[in-house]
Amino acid sequence: MVIRTRSTSGREWVLGEVVGSGSEGVVYTVEHRPGLVAKLVPLVAEPDVYRRRVESLVRQGREPRTVKLLSGTPSRLAWPLETLATSGGVTGYLMRDMRQAFLPFERLLLPTARRESLPEMTWATALRTAISLADLLADLHAEGYVVGDLKPDNLWADAEGRTGLADIDSLQFADGQRTFLCRLRSPGYTAPEGIDSDALPDCSSDNFVLAVLVHQLLMGGLHPFHGRPVDGRPYFSLDDNVRNGRCRITDREAVVLPRAAPPADLLPRGLTDLFTLAFGRAGRGDPASRPDAATWARGLRAESRPGRLAVCDRENLHVYTVERPWCPWCDQQERGGTTWAATDTGLDTAR
């Protein structure tokens, strides 16, 4: 079905096939403009507030602070370019088509998908991706933006380790005296203070989810709070494990994981310390004590410096920290677990 929309400048834009959808909006191709897509949000709770939010983002996209965020090729942000409206009053916006330069982020976390889309990806690529993600979040925070609903579904990545962010309309930000809030929550990607709570997100809550995503990137997709409680209590959800601090990084005896899960000691000590700060008692109870995005970027860069990575003698896709005396991915292969080789058995542990 063809959908006709009109921008605030009066130009008509014709939308084509659906290429994506989420909890609030639907993304369409734009006829005769292959580099653009359009997002329409038909079920938004406060249409007028949403329209003003998008108009503000379009305007801020021309301001120096945001122009700096949007610089570079490919652009890291699917920023709203023009506000759209249908004849029925549905609001949305035009944005760059992230598929032109990136893959969905989740394809890096699911071993089977990773093997299909990025067969040459190694742990060094995962490190670069984590650095890029931390840099992107640090830059957004420095300019006063909070992602609020940071998760794999709104992230993108490429084979070089570059990352991008979509769903910009859910950012929390200020425009003059008004603040546009983010009230979205995603299971498994919510900081402890936001679980079963109306607490608004801030940079600290973004930093918690950043640590979750970095862990997943470096641990073959494994969520840091994945696992069955070792005390015999039933497993309910990742959020329940977050709420109760069940995390192998901070307590080796907290959860039971599949034998094929990557071992905790494949991480270098410096990064393990950052994860402990983020996920331990202090990080869960005092959000301000968590490592921020800039700290993560520095720590990850330190582990990617020359001399900090080793390559397996038997499999050149097996890259690991020099702190490990032998290749952890070969050990994984023997256990039938996730590795970076073409023979990876594909244990999908992302959720």
C-alpha positions in Angstrom: 0.0 0.0 0.0 1.4 3.4 -1.0 1.4 6.0 1.8 1.6 9.7 0.9 3.1 12.1 3.4 3.9 15.7 3.5 6.8 17.4 5.2 6.7 20.7 7.0 8.3 22.3 3.9 5.3 21.3 1.9 7.0 18.6 -0.1 5.2 15.3 -0.8 7.0 12.1 0.1 5.6 8.7 -1.1 6.4 5.7 1.1 6.7 2.2 -0.1 7.4 -1.2 1.6 7.8 -1.8 5.3 11.5 -2.5 6.2 11.2 -2.5 10.0 8.9 -2.0 13.0 9.2 -1.6 16.7 7.1 -1.0 19.8 6.0 2.4 18.6 6.8 3.0 14.9 7.0 1.5 11.4 9.9 2.2 9.0 9.2 2.5 5.3 11.3 2.9 2.1 10.9 6.3 0.3 10.1 6.1 -3.3 12.9 7.4 -5.6 15.2 8.1 -2.6 17.2 4.9 -1.9 19.3 6.6 0.8 16.4 7.6 2.9 13.7 5.8 4.9 10.7 7.2 6.8 9.4 6.3 10.3 5.8 6.8 11.1 4.5 6.5 14.7 0.7 5.8 14.6 0.1 4.8 18.2 1.9 7.4 20.1 0.3 8.4 23.4 0.6 12.2 23.0 0.7 13.0 19.3 1.2 16.8 19.8 4.1 16.2 22.2 5.6 13.7 19.8 5.3 16.1 16.9 7.0 18.9 18.9 9.8 16.4 19.9 10.5 15.5 16.3 10.4 19.1 15.2 12.9 20.0 18.0 15.2 17.2 16.9 15.1 18.3 13.3 16.0 21.9 14.4 18.7 20.7 16.7 20.2 18.6 13.8 21.2 21.9 12.3 22.9 23.2 15.5 26.7 23.1 15.9 26.6 20.6 18.8 24.6 18.1 16.8 26.3 18.8 13.4 29.5 17.6 15.1 27.7 14.4 16.2 26.5 13.8 12.6 29.9 14.5 11.0 31.9 11.7 9.4 31.1 8.9 6.9 29.0 7.0 7.4 26.9 9.1 9.7 26.6 7.4 13.1 23.0 8.6 13.8 19.8 8.2 11.9 18.8 11.8 12.9 15.4 13.1 11.9 15.9 15.2 8.7 12.3 16.4 8.1 9.0 16.0 10.0 6.3 14.1 8.1 2.6 13.8 8.5 -0.1 11.8 6.7 -3.5 13.0 5.8 -4.8 11.0 8.7 -2.6 13.0 11.2 0.1 10.3 11.8 3.4 11.9 12.5 6.9 10.7 11.6 10.1 11.8 10.0 12.7 11.2 7.3 16.1 9.8 8.2 19.1 8.2 6.6 18.8 4.5 5.7 21.3 2.8 8.1 21.2 -0.3 6.0 23.3 1.5 3.4 26.3 1.3 5.6 25.6 -1.0 8.5 24.2 -4.3 9.7 21.8 -4.8 12.6 23.9 -4.8 15.7 22.3 -8.1 16.9 23.9 -9.9 14.0 27.3 -9.4 15.8 25.9 -11.0 19.0 24.3 -14.1 17.6 27.0 -16.5 16.5 25.1 -18.1 13.6 24.1 -14.7 12.2 27.6 -13.3 12.8 29.1 -16.2 10.9 26.8 -15.6 7.9 27.2 -11.8 7.8 30.7 -11.2 9.1 32.7 -14.4 8.6 36.0 -12.6 9.1 35.1 -11.0 12.4 37.4 -11.7 15.3 37.7 -10.6 18.9 39.7 -7.6 17.7 36.7 -6.6 15.6 34.5 -6.9 18.7 36.9 -4.7 20.6 36.8 -2.0 17.9 33.0 -2.2 17.9 32.9 -1.8 21.6 35.2 1.2 21.4 33.1 2.8 18.7 29.9 2.3 20.8 31.5 3.8 23.9 32.8 6.8 21.9 29.3 7.3 20.4 27.6 7.2 23.8 30.3 9.5 25.3 29.8 12.0 22.5 26.0 12.0 22.9 26.3 12.5 26.7 28.7 15.3 26.2 26.1 17.2 24.1 23.3 16.6 26.6 21.5 13.6 25.1 20.5 10.5 27.0 19.7 7.4 24.9 17.4 6.0 27.6 16.4 2.9 25.7 19.8 1.7 24.6 19.6 -1.9 23.2 20.7 -4.0 20.2 17.5 -3.3 18.4 18.3 0.4 17.8 22.0 -0.1 17.1 23.9 -0.8 13.9 27.5 -1.9 13.2 29.8 -2.8 10.3 32.7 -5.0 9.5 35.2 -2.3 10.5 33.8 -2.0 14.0 31.9 1.3 13.4 28.6 1.7 15.1 25.4 3.7 14.6 22.2 4.5 16.5 18.6 4.7 15.2 15.3 5.5 17.0 16.6 9.0 17.7 13.1 10.1 18.5 13.2 8.3 21.8 16.3 10.2 23.1 15.9 12.2 26.3 17.0 15.8 25.8 16.3 19.5 26.6 15.1 22.2 24.3 15.2 25.5 26.1 13.1 25.2 29.2 11.5 22.0 28.1 12.8 18.4 28.5 11.6 15.7 26.3 11.6 12.5 28.4 12.3 8.9 27.6 10.0 6.5 29.4 10.7 3.4 27.3 12.2 0.2 28.9 13.5 -2.9 27.3 13.9 -6.2 29.2 17.5 -7.1 29.7 18.7 -3.6 28.8 17.4 -1.6 31.8 19.6 -0.4 34.7 18.6 -1.7 38.1 17.1 1.6 39.2 14.7 1.6 36.2 13.4 -1.9 36.6 9.8 -1.9 38.0 10.2 1.9 38.5 9.2 5.2 37.0 12.7 6.6 37.5 13.8 8.6 34.5 17.0 7.5 32.7 20.2 9.5 32.8 23.8 9.0 31.7 24.4 6.6 34.5 21.6 4.3 33.3 23.0 4.4 29.8 26.4 3.5 31.2 25.0 0.4 32.8 23.5 -0.8 29.5 26.7 0.1 27.7 28.6 -2.3 30.0 26.0 -5.0 29.2 26.5 -4.5 25.5 30.3 -4.5 25.7 30.1 -7.7 27.7 28.0 -9.3 25.0 30.3 -8.1 22.2 33.4 -9.6 23.9 31.8 -12.7 25.2 30.4 -14.1 22.0 26.9 -12.7 22.7 26.6 -13.9 26.3 24.5 -11.5 28.4 26.3 -10.8 31.7 23.2 -11.6 33.8 22.4 -14.8 31.8 22.1 -18.0 33.9 20.0 -20.0 36.2 20.3 -19.1 39.9 22.7 -21.5 41.6 20.7 -21.5 44.9 17.9 -23.5 43.2 15.5 -20.6 42.8 13.6 -20.5 39.5 14.9 -18.4 36.7 12.4 -15.6 35.9 14.2 -13.1 33.6 17.4 -11.2 32.9 15.8 -8.3 34.8 15.2 -10.4 37.8 18.9 -11.5 37.8 19.9 -7.8 37.4 17.7 -6.8 40.3 19.3 -9.6 42.5 22.8 -9.1 41.3 23.2 -12.6 39.8 26.2 -12.1 37.6 29.1 -14.4 37.0 31.5 -11.4 36.7 30.9 -10.3 40.2 30.2 -13.7 41.8 31.5 -16.9 40.1 29.0 -19.0 42.1 25.9 -16.8 41.4 24.5 -18.6 38.3 24.8 -21.8 36.4 25.7 -21.4 32.7 25.8 -23.9 29.9 29.2 -25.7 29.6 29.7 -24.2 26.2 29.5 -20.6 27.5 32.7 -18.6 27.2 34.8 -18.7 30.3 34.9 -15.5 32.4 38.7 -15.5 32.5 39.1 -14.8 28.8 38.6 -11.1 29.6 41.7 -9.0 30.5 41.9 -7.9 34.1 41.4 -4.2 33.3 38.1 -4.9 31.6 37.0 -7.3 34.3 37.6 -4.5 36.8 35.3 -2.2 34.8 32.6 -4.8 34.6 32.9 -5.4 38.4 32.4 -1.7 39.0 29.4 -1.5 36.7 27.6 -4.7 37.8 28.7 -5.2 41.5 27.0 -4.0 44.6 28.3 -0.4 44.2 27.4 -0.1 40.6 23.9 -1.4 41.2 23.3 0.7 44.3 25.0 3.9 43.3 24.6 4.7 39.6 27.1 7.5 39.7 29.9 5.0 40.6 29.6 3.2 37.3 32.3 3.7 34.7 31.1 6.2 32.2 31.3 5.8 28.4 34.6 7.7 28.1 36.2 5.5 30.8 35.0 2.4 28.8 36.4 3.8 25.6 39.8 4.4 27.3 39.8 0.9 28.9 38.9 -0.8 25.6 41.5 1.1 23.7 44.2 0.0 26.1 43.4 -3.6 25.4 43.5 -3.1 21.6 47.0 -1.5 21.6 49.8 -3.2 19.8 51.2 -6.1 21.9 48.0 -6.6 23.8 46.4 -9.1 21.4 47.6 -12.6 20.4 46.6 -14.7 17.4 46.2 -18.4 17.7 48.8 -20.6 15.9 46.1 -22.9 14.6 43.3 -20.6 13.7 43.9 -17.0 12.6 40.3 -15.9 13.5 41.1 -16.8 17.1 42.3 -13.5 18.6 42.6 -13.1 22.4 44.2 -11.1 25.1 47.9 -11.7 25.8 47.0 -12.2 29.4 45.7 -15.7 28.5 48.5 -18.3 28.4 46.8 -20.2 25.6 43.9 -19.8 23.1 40.5 -19.7 24.9 38.6 -20.1 21.6 40.3 -23.4 20.9 39.1 -24.5 24.3 35.7 -23.4 23.4 35.8 -25.3 20.2 36.6 -28.5 22.1 33.6 -27.9 24.4 31.3 -27.3 21.4 30.9 -23.6 22.3 31.0 -20.2 20.6 34.2 -19.3 18.8 35.2 -17.0 16.0 36.0 -19.7 13.5 34.0 -20.9 10.5 33.5 -24.2 12.4 31.8 -22.4 15.3 28.9 -24.5 16.5 26.8 -21.4 17.1 25.6 -21.4 20.7 23.2 -18.4 20.5 23.6 -16.9 24.0 22.6 -13.3 23.3 19.4 -13.5 25.4 
